[in-house]
């Protein structure tokens, strides 16, 4: 069941940014893992766990709300690597 509360915590925000980096910017699991300091398998787990929510408007709105933060992370990563 989708819960906005789950995605308002630090880990949830990282998961949302991960989803956006992967689906919008085409980052690989290994690159996202470097950004957050997690294993690529953890990133894969996060992406699989969010897949059932991807069609929900409320989920898509939360992703859009994180868009600025995601863009900054993507830009900084690409400029530094």
N, C-alpha and C positions, 0 to 999 in steps of 0.2 A: 504494500500500500504506500502511495506517495505521501510524503510528509514534508512540508516546507520547513518545518522546525529542524529536521535532520540536516538540511542544506544551509542552515544559518550559522552553524558552528564552523570552526576553523577547518576541520577535515572535510566537511561538506562543501565548503567554498573551494577547497583544492580539487575536490572531485568535479565540481561544475566547471572549473577552469580547465581541468584535464579533458573533460568532454568537449569543450569548445576548441581547445588547441588541436585535438585529434580530428574532429569533424569539420571545423571551419578552416583551420590553417594547415591541416594535413601533417601535423607533427607525428613522428614515430613514437612508439612506447618508450624506447630507450632515451629519446630526447626529452620527453616529458619527465621521465624518471630522474634525469640529471638535474632538471630545474628544481624539482621538489625534494630530491635526495631519497627517493624510494626505489625499490627494485622494479624492473619492467613488468614482472608478473603481477605486482600490486596494481600497477596502472591498468593492466589488462583486466584484472578483477573489478576495478572501479568502473571501467567502461562497460563491462558485461552486466554489472549490477544496475546500471542506469538505463540500459537499453529498453526495458519495458516501459519506461516513463517518457521516452523520446517523443511520442506522439501527443502528449498532453499539453494543452495550451499553457497551463500554469507552470509546467517544467520549462517550456520554451521561453516564457517570460522571465523566469529566474536566470536562464542562460543569457538572455539579452541584458539583464541588469548587471551581469558580471563582465560584459563585453569590453568595457574600457580597461579593466584590470587585466583581462586576458590579452588584449592588444599590446599593452605595455610589456607584459612578460614575453610575448612572442617577439616583439621588436628588440628588446634588450638581449634576448637569447641569440637572435640572428645577428645582431651587431657584434656580439662578443665571441661568437664561434665561427 
